[in-house]
Amino acid sequence: MSNDVTSTDGGASAPPPTRRRRALWVAGVAGLTGVVGLAALGGVAARDDKPKADQVSDAQPSTKRQNVSDDGGAAKGGAKDDGGQDDEWSGDDWGGFDDRSGKDGEERRDGKDGKHDEKDRTKQVPCDSDKLIQAITFANNEDGGVLELAKGCTYTLTRNQDGNGLPVITEHITLKGEHTTIGREATADYFRILNVGAGGQLTLKGLSIRGGQTLQSPMTADPATVWAPYSAQVRPAAAKPAAKPAATDAPGAKPAAKPAAAAAKPAAKAATKAAPTKTTAKAAPAKAAAKAAPAKAAAKAATAKPVAAAAKPVGAGPAVAPLVEQPGFTDGAGVLVQPGGRAEILDSELFYNQSGGNGGGLANFGSTRLSKTTVAHNTAFFFGGGIFNAGVLQVDESKITDNTGIIGGGGISNGAAEIFTEEVDGGSVWVYKSEVTDNETLGFGGGVLDVEGTTTLHQTTVRDNTAVLDGGGVAVADSQLTLKDATVVKNSAARSGGGVAAFDSVATIENSRINDNTAGSSGAGLFNEESVTTLRDSEVSGNRAVGPFARGGGILNTEGGEVTLHRTKVAYNFSTLEPGGIFNSLGGTVRLDDDSAVTANRPTNCFNVLDCFA
């Protein structure tokens, strides 16, 4: 899609960078009917449900909304905000944003002196989308500013530049509103709403960002095939179609290489299992060689899709592997934060956005904080229906609800598995005093997914999420997970890990509850495959593995996995086949301390667990 519209001041704002993509063989596209069906449920047009009463309301405010488009509309002055300062950061142990500015005598984050009085930098924006575009353009050219949007106004965007409905944020800009919406006209071309460029800093307060939509990829993938390299359960199902795609753009090479890579992954895991850091196929010599070989990287760059943003020409010098992950052109339908960009989203909503790639509501590749914000009814055709992260993300006192990520991470996805591009390493995610509820995926991680990143859920509830494959509540692959004072309840997976599923990861579960989750195969509470998981002062109870051959209603530990329980109770779990409590595969390790209890599980308590009365 080509968009030749320029900005209102005649200049072209910086378009977003696009991740260089390479065509890779993806087998087993037989699940496309299910993908399309679920995608339709998550689509903007198909959604007719509203947020629940305890969420930020989607209804019209008591003040009459003013609906205008960027083709012109009634210009009415916006009411001023109360002028209060932004909320203080929640959670003193989070250091991701310790350089915030705004105090007297301090230097601003962007390096400028920050001595201008906020009133001098504040501009009121009438209820007119063209005026909003002009105001952002002016602020970008004048070292930033504070824009007070009209109270109760809906700024409706009908055109875009380089896939963005508003100019790319390149300075420190604050958008304040009160019952104010910025949205895309439903019949307009596909584009995201907001894009924060490198060096830009955006603060949203009291706004609703709605209806952003980016173009869906013409290629589709079967979630089971995408996850085959990560789980022994998936590999047999995905192995048969391996030889099927003979005719590809690169004949012979990639179809032959993919099965070998998938087969090599278990060996790489076993060889590096003793290391305290993440073990992954990506860390295998094949990938290291790819990153270190300039010739190969240059060849990839020459055949990749054109980058959507201004980039260094390929011939300008030797190709170098990037140190940070780069967004794809379709990532982030509501808000995209590029590497080097920062965003604070406060007391706001990200509703009904749909990404053709990753991150329906938000895609963060920089540094972003959400506070007292609701992310709901968003869809991503790949990862992160609500939020996708490959940078530094903090979420506090917020709700992530009723989002759909087709391949993985219905609510939040920290990183992405390989599909048509190389996998995207997750960054750092810290979720504090928040709720992740009623999200869904066809793949891994109905509520939260982490792929090669670090995720901490602190005083957070993960409830009523669904995964067709594994990890109804939380799924981690080659990652580090911490649950602290967390609750994982009433989630479901059609296969394993109704509550938590860990693949080749390190997980610490402390003062937490994994209760009343359901799995169709095994490990309804916790499924632990080749991972090292420690539970302290926690409870795994009331979980049910209900499939015809299901085992380990509480915990299932596979060969090579390690589970250690300290002062932890595993009770009242159920499975079709024994045991209902803890099933430890031959070659796995489960340790119980004297203060842990495995009791009242059905049909029995344990299999292959020392000091456990069956």
C-alpha positions, 0 to 999 in steps of 0.5 A: 500500500502506498500513501503519498500524503504529506504532513500539514507543513509540507514535510515528510515525517519519519516513517517507521523502520521495518524488520528485514524479513526473509521467507522461511518454510513454514509447514503444516498450514492445515490449521488455517481454518481455525486461524481465520475463525479465531482471527475473525472473532478478534477482528475490529469489525466482528467485535460487538462486546463491551468492556465489563463494568469493572473496566474503563468504560467504552460507553459515551461519557456524560459530556456530549462527544464531538465527532469530527474527522481530519477532513475538517470539523467544528473547532471547539476549544478544549477544556484545560486539565487540572494541571496536576503532575503525572502519577508517581511510579508504582513499585519502588523496586523497578528501575526501568524509568529512574531517569524521569524528569519534571523536577525543579532544576533537573535536566529533561530526559531528552537532554534539553534544559527543561527550564521552560514553564509548562504553561508556556509550552501548553497549547490547546487543540480544538476538536479538529483532526487537522488541528491535532496533526498541525499541533504535533508537527509544530511541537516536533519542530519546537522541542516538544510541548504539552497539547491539551485536547478538547474535552469529550472530542473524538478526533477521527483520522481518515488519512495517513502518512507512511502507515501512521495516522498522526506524525511520528513523535520525535520530541517530548510531547504530552497529549492530555484529554478528558473523555477524549478519543483519537481513532481511525475512521472504520472505512479508511485505509489501514494505518496505526494511530501513534508512532514514537520514533527514536529520541521521541517521548510521548505521554498520553493522559486521559485518552482513548486510542481506538480502531488502529488497523495495520495490513495483515500479512498475505502469508499465514501459519499454523501455530502448531508448526511455529511452536514445534521447535520449542516443545517435544509434544508439538514436534511429532505433529509437525514432522509429517508436513516437513517434506511437503513444500518443495517449490519455494523461492529458494529451492531446496535450501530452506525446506531441507534446513528447517527440519534439521534445525528443529531436530538439532534444538533438543541436542543444543538444549541438552548440551547447554542445560547446565548453564545458568543462563537461557538455553535455546536454539537461537544460542546454538552455533548456527545462529551465532555464525549467522550473526557473525558472518558479514557476508551472510548478513549482507546476502539477507539484507539484499533479499529482504523487504525494503525498510519502511523508514530511512535506513543506511543503504546496503552498499554503504558499508558492511552489514552488521547485525543490529543490537536491538530488535526492530519492529515490522511495518505492521507492528503496533496498530494502536501505538508503536514505540520504536527502539530509542523511543519512550512512552508513558500511557496513563489513565488511558485506553487502548481499544479495538486495535488490530495488528497484521503483525505483532502488538494489537494495542501496543508494540514496544521496542523502546521503553514504555510504562502503562499505568491505570490503563485498560488494554482491551478488545485488541487483536494481533495476527501473530503475537501480543493481542494486547501488548507486544514487547521487545524492549523495557515494559512496565505495567502497573495497576492496569487491565489487559483483557479480552485480547486475541493473539493468533499465534501466541500471547493473547494478552501480553507477548514478550518476544516472538517465535520464528515464523516468516522472520527470525524470532524476536527476543523478548525484553524485560516485562514487569507487571505489578498490581494488574489483571490479565484476564479473558485473553486467548490464543491458538498457540502458546500463552493465552494470558502471558507469553515470553520467548527469550526474555524476562517476565515478572508478574508481581501481585498480579492476577492471571485469570480466565485465559485460553490457549489452544496449545499450551500455557493457558495462563502463562507460557515461557520458552527459553526465558526467565519467569518470576511469579511473586504474590501472583494468582494464576486461576481458572485458565485453560489449555487444550493440551498442557499447562492450563495454568503455567507451561515452562519450556527450557526456562527458569521459573521462580514461583513465590507466595503464589497460587496456581488454582482451578486451571484445566488442561486437556492433556497433562500438567493442568496446574504446572507443565514443566518441560526441560525447565528448572522451576522452584516453588516457595510458599505457594499452592497448586490446588484444584487443577484438573487434567481431563483428557482421556490420557491425562496425567498430573493434574497438579504438576507434570515434570518431563524428562530433564526437568527439575521441580523443587518445592519449598513449603508448598502444598499440592492438593485436591488436583485431579487427572484421568490417569494416575497420579492426580498430584505430581507426575515425574517422568523417568529422568526428571527430578522433583524435590520436596522439603519437609514442609511441603505437602502433596495430599488429597489428589485423585486418583493418587498423589505422586508418581516417581517422587521421593518422600511422597506417599502415593 
